[in-house]
Amino acid sequence: MIYYKRHKIDEAAKTFNIIVAEEPTKAGIDPLNMLIDRHPDDNVKEI
């Protein structure tokens, strides 16, 4: 299952509570590398 939704980040520290049907195994910011990123390998983390 993949959850894709834009969330505005306008603070240095921000917490998101996202409810999904299954327990996630990975989480990331811009996992499809749609934005310009000098280090795209660090966008997704194992949970």
mmCIF file as Biopython writes it, N, C-alpha, C and O atoms, coordinates in Angstrom:
data_model
#
loop_
_atom_site.group_PDB
_atom_site.id
_atom_site.type_symbol
_atom_site.label_atom_id
_atom_site.label_alt_id
_atom_site.label_comp_id
_atom_site.label_asym_id
_atom_site.label_entity_id
_atom_site.label_seq_id
_atom_site.pdbx_PDB_ins_code
_atom_site.Cartn_x
_atom_site.Cartn_y
_atom_site.Cartn_z
_atom_site.occupancy
_atom_site.B_iso_or_equiv
_atom_site.auth_seq_id
_atom_site.auth_asym_id
_atom_site.pdbx_PDB_model_num
ATOM 1   N N  . MET A ? 1  ? 0.838  -1.177 0.000  1.0 0.0 1  A 1 
ATOM 2   C CA . MET A ? 1  ? 0.000  0.000  0.000  1.0 0.0 1  A 1 
ATOM 3   C C  . MET A ? 1  ? 0.882  1.239  0.000  1.0 0.0 1  A 1 
ATOM 4   O O  . MET A ? 1  ? 1.889  1.291  0.707  1.0 0.0 1  A 1 
ATOM 5   N N  . ILE A ? 2  ? 0.512  2.213  -0.776 1.0 0.0 2  A 1 
ATOM 6   C CA . ILE A ? 2  ? 1.282  3.444  -0.868 1.0 0.0 2  A 1 
ATOM 7   C C  . ILE A ? 2  ? 0.374  4.606  -0.511 1.0 0.0 2  A 1 
ATOM 8   O O  . ILE A ? 2  ? -0.759 4.684  -0.985 1.0 0.0 2  A 1 
ATOM 9   N N  . TYR A ? 3  ? 0.868  5.509  0.323  1.0 0.0 3  A 1 
ATOM 10  C CA . TYR A ? 3  ? 0.143  6.707  0.725  1.0 0.0 3  A 1 
ATOM 11  C C  . TYR A ? 3  ? 0.889  7.894  0.134  1.0 0.0 3  A 1 
ATOM 12  O O  . TYR A ? 3  ? 2.040  8.148  0.490  1.0 0.0 3  A 1 
ATOM 13  N N  . TYR A ? 4  ? 0.248  8.610  -0.753 1.0 0.0 4  A 1 
ATOM 14  C CA . TYR A ? 4  ? 0.834  9.811  -1.340 1.0 0.0 4  A 1 
ATOM 15  C C  . TYR A ? 4  ? -0.085 10.985 -1.069 1.0 0.0 4  A 1 
ATOM 16  O O  . TYR A ? 4  ? -1.239 10.987 -1.499 1.0 0.0 4  A 1 
ATOM 17  N N  . LYS A ? 5  ? 0.411  11.974 -0.368 1.0 0.0 5  A 1 
ATOM 18  C CA . LYS A ? 5  ? -0.347 13.180 -0.136 1.0 0.0 5  A 1 
ATOM 19  C C  . LYS A ? 5  ? 0.622  14.303 0.203  1.0 0.0 5  A 1 
ATOM 20  O O  . LYS A ? 5  ? 1.611  14.086 0.903  1.0 0.0 5  A 1 
ATOM 21  N N  . ARG A ? 6  ? 0.341  15.478 -0.284 1.0 0.0 6  A 1 
ATOM 22  C CA . ARG A ? 6  ? 1.183  16.627 0.031  1.0 0.0 6  A 1 
ATOM 23  C C  . ARG A ? 6  ? 0.822  17.169 1.405  1.0 0.0 6  A 1 
ATOM 24  O O  . ARG A ? 6  ? -0.352 17.276 1.760  1.0 0.0 6  A 1 
ATOM 25  N N  . HIS A ? 7  ? 1.844  17.508 2.166  1.0 0.0 7  A 1 
ATOM 26  C CA . HIS A ? 7  ? 1.673  18.144 3.466  1.0 0.0 7  A 1 
ATOM 27  C C  . HIS A ? 7  ? 2.580  19.360 3.497  1.0 0.0 7  A 1 
ATOM 28  O O  . HIS A ? 7  ? 3.773  19.253 3.212  1.0 0.0 7  A 1 
ATOM 29  N N  . LYS A ? 8  ? 2.030  20.506 3.839  1.0 0.0 8  A 1 
ATOM 30  C CA . LYS A ? 8  ? 2.821  21.725 3.910  1.0 0.0 8  A 1 
ATOM 31  C C  . LYS A ? 8  ? 3.682  21.693 5.172  1.0 0.0 8  A 1 
ATOM 32  O O  . LYS A ? 8  ? 3.187  21.441 6.271  1.0 0.0 8  A 1 
ATOM 33  N N  . ILE A ? 9  ? 4.954  21.948 4.997  1.0 0.0 9  A 1 
ATOM 34  C CA . ILE A ? 9  ? 5.894  22.010 6.118  1.0 0.0 9  A 1 
ATOM 35  C C  . ILE A ? 9  ? 6.328  23.463 6.234  1.0 0.0 9  A 1 
ATOM 36  O O  . ILE A ? 9  ? 7.120  23.948 5.425  1.0 0.0 9  A 1 
ATOM 37  N N  . ASP A ? 10 ? 5.811  24.154 7.237  1.0 0.0 10 A 1 
ATOM 38  C CA . ASP A ? 10 ? 6.127  25.565 7.414  1.0 0.0 10 A 1 
ATOM 39  C C  . ASP A ? 10 ? 6.762  25.859 8.776  1.0 0.0 10 A 1 
ATOM 40  O O  . ASP A ? 10 ? 6.848  27.012 9.199  1.0 0.0 10 A 1 
ATOM 41  N N  . GLU A ? 11 ? 7.199  24.808 9.445  1.0 0.0 11 A 1 
ATOM 42  C CA . GLU A ? 11 ? 7.859  24.939 10.740 1.0 0.0 11 A 1 
ATOM 43  C C  . GLU A ? 11 ? 9.115  24.079 10.741 1.0 0.0 11 A 1 
ATOM 44  O O  . GLU A ? 11 ? 9.224  23.133 9.961  1.0 0.0 11 A 1 
ATOM 45  N N  . ALA A ? 12 ? 10.062 24.405 11.615 1.0 0.0 12 A 1 
ATOM 46  C CA . ALA A ? 12 ? 11.296 23.620 11.703 1.0 0.0 12 A 1 
ATOM 47  C C  . ALA A ? 12 ? 10.998 22.203 12.183 1.0 0.0 12 A 1 
ATOM 48  O O  . ALA A ? 12 ? 11.611 21.250 11.702 1.0 0.0 12 A 1 
ATOM 49  N N  . ALA A ? 13 ? 10.072 22.053 13.119 1.0 0.0 13 A 1 
ATOM 50  C CA . ALA A ? 13 ? 9.683  20.729 13.624 1.0 0.0 13 A 1 
ATOM 51  C C  . ALA A ? 13 ? 8.188  20.556 13.390 1.0 0.0 13 A 1 
ATOM 52  O O  . ALA A ? 13 ? 7.385  21.388 13.812 1.0 0.0 13 A 1 
ATOM 53  N N  . LYS A ? 14 ? 7.826  19.490 12.728 1.0 0.0 14 A 1 
ATOM 54  C CA . LYS A ? 14 ? 6.412  19.244 12.417 1.0 0.0 14 A 1 
ATOM 55  C C  . LYS A ? 14 ? 6.129  17.759 12.635 1.0 0.0 14 A 1 
ATOM 56  O O  . LYS A ? 14 ? 6.943  16.914 12.262 1.0 0.0 14 A 1 
ATOM 57  N N  . THR A ? 15 ? 4.999  17.437 13.225 1.0 0.0 15 A 1 
ATOM 58  C CA . THR A ? 15 ? 4.598  16.056 13.456 1.0 0.0 15 A 1 
ATOM 59  C C  . THR A ? 15 ? 3.356  15.761 12.622 1.0 0.0 15 A 1 
ATOM 60  O O  . THR A ? 15 ? 2.428  16.567 12.568 1.0 0.0 15 A 1 
ATOM 61  N N  . PHE A ? 16 ? 3.348  14.586 11.966 1.0 0.0 16 A 1 
ATOM 62  C CA . PHE A ? 16 ? 2.205  14.153 11.179 1.0 0.0 16 A 1 
ATOM 63  C C  . PHE A ? 16 ? 1.652  12.874 11.778 1.0 0.0 16 A 1 
ATOM 64  O O  . PHE A ? 16 ? 2.410  11.965 12.117 1.0 0.0 16 A 1 
ATOM 65  N N  . ASN A ? 17 ? 0.359  12.800 11.907 1.0 0.0 17 A 1 
ATOM 66  C CA . ASN A ? 17 ? -0.325 11.575 12.320 1.0 0.0 17 A 1 
ATOM 67  C C  . ASN A ? 17 ? -1.116 11.092 11.115 1.0 0.0 17 A 1 
ATOM 68  O O  . ASN A ? 17 ? -2.086 11.729 10.707 1.0 0.0 17 A 1 
ATOM 69  N N  . ILE A ? 18 ? -0.701 9.966  10.545 1.0 0.0 18 A 1 
ATOM 70  C CA . ILE A ? 18 ? -1.334 9.427  9.348  1.0 0.0 18 A 1 
ATOM 71  C C  . ILE A ? 18 ? -1.854 8.037  9.683  1.0 0.0 18 A 1 
ATOM 72  O O  . ILE A ? 18 ? -1.099 7.194  10.167 1.0 0.0 18 A 1 
ATOM 73  N N  . ILE A ? 19 ? -3.127 7.790  9.432  1.0 0.0 19 A 1 
ATOM 74  C CA . ILE A ? 19 ? -3.747 6.493  9.713  1.0 0.0 19 A 1 
ATOM 75  C C  . ILE A ? 19 ? -3.861 5.734  8.392  1.0 0.0 19 A 1 
ATOM 76  O O  . ILE A ? 19 ? -4.458 6.223  7.433  1.0 0.0 19 A 1 
ATOM 77  N N  . VAL A ? 20 ? -3.283 4.538  8.357  1.0 0.0 20 A 1 
ATOM 78  C CA . VAL A ? 20 ? -3.324 3.685  7.169  1.0 0.0 20 A 1 
ATOM 79  C C  . VAL A ? 20 ? -3.893 2.319  7.552  1.0 0.0 20 A 1 
ATOM 80  O O  . VAL A ? 20 ? -3.947 1.970  8.731  1.0 0.0 20 A 1 
ATOM 81  N N  . ALA A ? 21 ? -4.312 1.557  6.554  1.0 0.0 21 A 1 
ATOM 82  C CA . ALA A ? 21 ? -4.943 0.263  6.805  1.0 0.0 21 A 1 
ATOM 83  C C  . ALA A ? 21 ? -3.948 -0.804 7.270  1.0 0.0 21 A 1 
ATOM 84  O O  . ALA A ? 21 ? -4.319 -1.699 8.031  1.0 0.0 21 A 1 
ATOM 85  N N  . GLU A ? 22 ? -2.695 -0.723 6.826  1.0 0.0 22 A 1 
ATOM 86  C CA . GLU A ? 22 ? -1.683 -1.706 7.188  1.0 0.0 22 A 1 
ATOM 87  C C  . GLU A ? 22 ? -0.488 -1.018 7.833  1.0 0.0 22 A 1 
ATOM 88  O O  . GLU A ? 22 ? -0.249 0.168  7.606  1.0 0.0 22 A 1 
ATOM 89  N N  . GLU A ? 23 ? 0.263  -1.767 8.640  1.0 0.0 23 A 1 
ATOM 90  C CA . GLU A ? 23 ? 1.459  -1.215 9.255  1.0 0.0 23 A 1 
ATOM 91  C C  . GLU A ? 23 ? 2.510  -0.968 8.176  1.0 0.0 23 A 1 
ATOM 92  O O  . GLU A ? 23 ? 2.812  -1.875 7.400  1.0 0.0 23 A 1 
ATOM 93  N N  . PRO A ? 24 ? 3.068  0.230  8.109  1.0 0.0 24 A 1 
ATOM 94  C CA . PRO A ? 24 ? 4.053  0.530  7.059  1.0 0.0 24 A 1 
ATOM 95  C C  . PRO A ? 24 ? 5.398  -0.136 7.329  1.0 0.0 24 A 1 
ATOM 96  O O  . PRO A ? 24 ? 5.752  -0.393 8.479  1.0 0.0 24 A 1 
ATOM 97  N N  . THR A ? 25 ? 6.133  -0.410 6.273  1.0 0.0 25 A 1 
ATOM 98  C CA . THR A ? 25 ? 7.486  -0.949 6.399  1.0 0.0 25 A 1 
ATOM 99  C C  . THR A ? 25 ? 8.528  0.101  6.052  1.0 0.0 25 A 1 
ATOM 100 O O  . THR A ? 25 ? 9.687  -0.024 6.448  1.0 0.0 25 A 1 
ATOM 101 N N  . LYS A ? 26 ? 8.127  1.143  5.312  1.0 0.0 26 A 1 
ATOM 102 C CA . LYS A ? 26 ? 9.022  2.234  4.933  1.0 0.0 26 A 1 
ATOM 103 C C  . LYS A ? 26 ? 8.258  3.550  5.007  1.0 0.0 26 A 1 
ATOM 104 O O  . LYS A ? 26 ? 7.032  3.580  4.897  1.0 0.0 26 A 1 
ATOM 105 N N  . ALA A ? 27 ? 8.994  4.624  5.192  1.0 0.0 27 A 1 
ATOM 106 C CA . ALA A ? 27 ? 8.424  5.969  5.160  1.0 0.0 27 A 1 
ATOM 107 C C  . ALA A ? 27 ? 9.437  6.873  4.481  1.0 0.0 27 A 1 
ATOM 108 O O  . ALA A ? 27 ? 10.644 6.669  4.612  1.0 0.0 27 A 1 
ATOM 109 N N  . GLY A ? 28 ? 8.949  7.873  3.755  1.0 0.0 28 A 1 
ATOM 110 C CA . GLY A ? 28 ? 9.885  8.742  3.070  1.0 0.0 28 A 1 
ATOM 111 C C  . GLY A ? 28 ? 9.289  10.062 2.649  1.0 0.0 28 A 1 
ATOM 112 O O  . GLY A ? 28 ? 8.074  10.259 2.656  1.0 0.0 28 A 1 
ATOM 113 N N  . ILE A ? 29 ? 10.170 10.948 2.286  1.0 0.0 29 A 1 
ATOM 114 C CA . ILE A ? 29 ? 9.806  12.240 1.719  1.0 0.0 29 A 1 
ATOM 115 C C  . ILE A ? 29 ? 10.251 12.226 0.273  1.0 0.0 29 A 1 
ATOM 116 O O  . ILE A ? 29 ? 11.423 11.986 -0.014 1.0 0.0 29 A 1 
ATOM 117 N N  . ASP A ? 30 ? 9.344  12.476 -0.625 1.0 0.0 30 A 1 
ATOM 118 C CA . ASP A ? 30 ? 9.590  12.477 -2.067 1.0 0.0 30 A 1 
ATOM 119 C C  . ASP A ? 30 ? 10.195 11.143 -2.537 1.0 0.0 30 A 1 
ATOM 120 O O  . ASP A ? 30 ? 11.275 11.135 -3.127 1.0 0.0 30 A 1 
ATOM 121 N N  . PRO A ? 31 ? 9.506  10.011 -2.282 1.0 0.0 31 A 1 
ATOM 122 C CA . PRO A ? 31 ? 10.067 8.714  -2.664 1.0 0.0 31 A 1 
ATOM 123 C C  . PRO A ? 31 ? 10.191 8.510  -4.174 1.0 0.0 31 A 1 
ATOM 124 O O  . PRO A ? 31 ? 10.948 7.644  -4.613 1.0 0.0 31 A 1 
ATOM 125 N N  . LEU A ? 32 ? 9.465  9.286  -4.974 1.0 0.0 32 A 1 
ATOM 126 C CA . LEU A ? 32 ? 9.562  9.159  -6.432 1.0 0.0 32 A 1 
ATOM 127 C C  . LEU A ? 32 ? 10.583 10.133 -7.029 1.0 0.0 32 A 1 
ATOM 128 O O  . LEU A ? 32 ? 10.742 10.205 -8.247 1.0 0.0 32 A 1 
ATOM 129 N N  . ASN A ? 33 ? 11.277 10.885 -6.154 1.0 0.0 33 A 1 
ATOM 130 C CA . ASN A ? 33 ? 12.311 11.844 -6.581 1.0 0.0 33 A 1 
ATOM 131 C C  . ASN A ? 33 ? 11.780 12.837 -7.604 1.0 0.0 33 A 1 
ATOM 132 O O  . ASN A ? 33 ? 12.396 13.054 -8.648 1.0 0.0 33 A 1 
ATOM 133 N N  . MET A ? 34 ? 10.634 13.440 -7.301 1.0 0.0 34 A 1 
ATOM 134 C CA . MET A ? 34 ? 10.033 14.442 -8.176 1.0 0.0 34 A 1 
ATOM 135 C C  . MET A ? 34 ? 10.653 15.826 -7.970 1.0 0.0 34 A 1 
ATOM 136 O O  . MET A ? 34 ? 10.575 16.676 -8.857 1.0 0.0 34 A 1 
ATOM 137 N N  . LEU A ? 35 ? 11.263 16.054 -6.816 1.0 0.0 35 A 1 
ATOM 138 C CA . LEU A ? 35 ? 11.874 17.339 -6.507 1.0 0.0 35 A 1 
ATOM 139 C C  . LEU A ? 35 ? 13.383 17.278 -6.760 1.0 0.0 35 A 1 
ATOM 140 O O  . LEU A ? 35 ? 13.962 16.195 -6.834 1.0 0.0 35 A 1 
ATOM 141 N N  . ILE A ? 36 ? 14.001 18.425 -6.890 1.0 0.0 36 A 1 
ATOM 142 C CA . ILE A ? 36 ? 15.458 18.472 -7.063 1.0 0.0 36 A 1 
ATOM 143 C C  . ILE A ? 36 ? 16.097 18.118 -5.719 1.0 0.0 36 A 1 
ATOM 144 O O  . ILE A ? 36 ? 15.766 18.716 -4.695 1.0 0.0 36 A 1 
ATOM 145 N N  . ASP A ? 37 ? 17.003 17.155 -5.725 1.0 0.0 37 A 1 
ATOM 146 C CA . ASP A ? 37 ? 17.623 16.678 -4.492 1.0 0.0 37 A 1 
ATOM 147 C C  . ASP A ? 37 ? 19.049 16.255 -4.788 1.0 0.0 37 A 1 
ATOM 148 O O  . ASP A ? 37 ? 19.279 15.440 -5.682 1.0 0.0 37 A 1 
ATOM 149 N N  . ARG A ? 38 ? 19.997 16.789 -4.062 1.0 0.0 38 A 1 
ATOM 150 C CA . ARG A ? 38 ? 21.406 16.436 -4.276 1.0 0.0 38 A 1 
ATOM 151 C C  . ARG A ? 38 ? 21.749 15.063 -3.691 1.0 0.0 38 A 1 
ATOM 152 O O  . ARG A ? 38 ? 22.726 14.442 -4.111 1.0 0.0 38 A 1 
ATOM 153 N N  . HIS A ? 39 ? 20.956 14.585 -2.727 1.0 0.0 39 A 1 
ATOM 154 C CA . HIS A ? 39 ? 21.201 13.294 -2.075 1.0 0.0 39 A 1 
ATOM 155 C C  . HIS A ? 39 ? 19.895 12.494 -2.027 1.0 0.0 39 A 1 
ATOM 156 O O  . HIS A ? 39 ? 19.313 12.350 -0.952 1.0 0.0 39 A 1 
ATOM 157 N N  . PRO A ? 40 ? 19.425 11.977 -3.148 1.0 0.0 40 A 1 
ATOM 158 C CA . PRO A ? 40 ? 18.115 11.286 -3.162 1.0 0.0 40 A 1 
ATOM 159 C C  . PRO A ? 40 ? 18.102 9.942  -2.446 1.0 0.0 40 A 1 
ATOM 160 O O  . PRO A ? 40 ? 17.027 9.401  -2.190 1.0 0.0 40 A 1 
ATOM 161 N N  . ASP A ? 41 ? 19.255 9.393  -2.119 1.0 0.0 41 A 1 
ATOM 162 C CA . ASP A ? 41 ? 19.304 8.079  -1.474 1.0 0.0 41 A 1 
ATOM 163 C C  . ASP A ? 41 ? 18.855 8.115  -0.006 1.0 0.0 41 A 1 
ATOM 164 O O  . ASP A ? 41 ? 18.628 7.064  0.593  1.0 0.0 41 A 1 
ATOM 165 N N  . ASP A ? 42 ? 18.728 9.308  0.574  1.0 0.0 42 A 1 
ATOM 166 C CA . ASP A ? 42 ? 18.366 9.388  1.994  1.0 0.0 42 A 1 
ATOM 167 C C  . ASP A ? 42 ? 16.910 9.810  2.218  1.0 0.0 42 A 1 
ATOM 168 O O  . ASP A ? 42 ? 16.567 10.268 3.307  1.0 0.0 42 A 1 
ATOM 169 N N  . ASN A ? 43 ? 16.051 9.663  1.205  1.0 0.0 43 A 1 
ATOM 170 C CA . ASN A ? 43 ? 14.654 10.097 1.304  1.0 0.0 43 A 1 
ATOM 171 C C  . ASN A ? 43 ? 13.724 9.062  1.923  1.0 0.0 43 A 1 
ATOM 172 O O  . ASN A ? 43 ? 12.654 9.423  2.411  1.0 0.0 43 A 1 
ATOM 173 N N  . VAL A ? 44 ? 14.100 7.790  1.918  1.0 0.0 44 A 1 
ATOM 174 C CA . VAL A ? 44 ? 13.240 6.725  2.429  1.0 0.0 44 A 1 
ATOM 175 C C  . VAL A ? 44 ? 13.974 5.973  3.532  1.0 0.0 44 A 1 
ATOM 176 O O  . VAL A ? 44 ? 15.162 5.672  3.412  1.0 0.0 44 A 1 
ATOM 177 N N  . LYS A ? 45 ? 13.247 5.671  4.617  1.0 0.0 45 A 1 
ATOM 178 C CA . LYS A ? 45 ? 13.814 4.947  5.756  1.0 0.0 45 A 1 
ATOM 179 C C  . LYS A ? 45 ? 12.985 3.717  6.050  1.0 0.0 45 A 1 
ATOM 180 O O  . LYS A ? 45 ? 11.763 3.749  5.905  1.0 0.0 45 A 1 
ATOM 181 N N  . GLU A ? 46 ? 13.625 2.630  6.460  1.0 0.0 46 A 1 
ATOM 182 C CA . GLU A ? 46 ? 12.923 1.439  6.947  1.0 0.0 46 A 1 
ATOM 183 C C  . GLU A ? 46 ? 12.343 1.749  8.318  1.0 0.0 46 A 1 
ATOM 184 O O  . GLU A ? 46 ? 12.937 2.499  9.093  1.0 0.0 46 A 1 
ATOM 185 N N  . ILE A ? 47 ? 11.187 1.173  8.618  1.0 0.0 47 A 1 
ATOM 186 C CA . ILE A ? 47 ? 10.551 1.408  9.932  1.0 0.0 47 A 1 
ATOM 187 C C  . ILE A ? 47 ? 10.701 0.151  10.761 1.0 0.0 47 A 1 
ATOM 188 O O  . ILE A ? 47 ? 10.245 0.107  11.904 1.0 0.0 47 A 1 
#
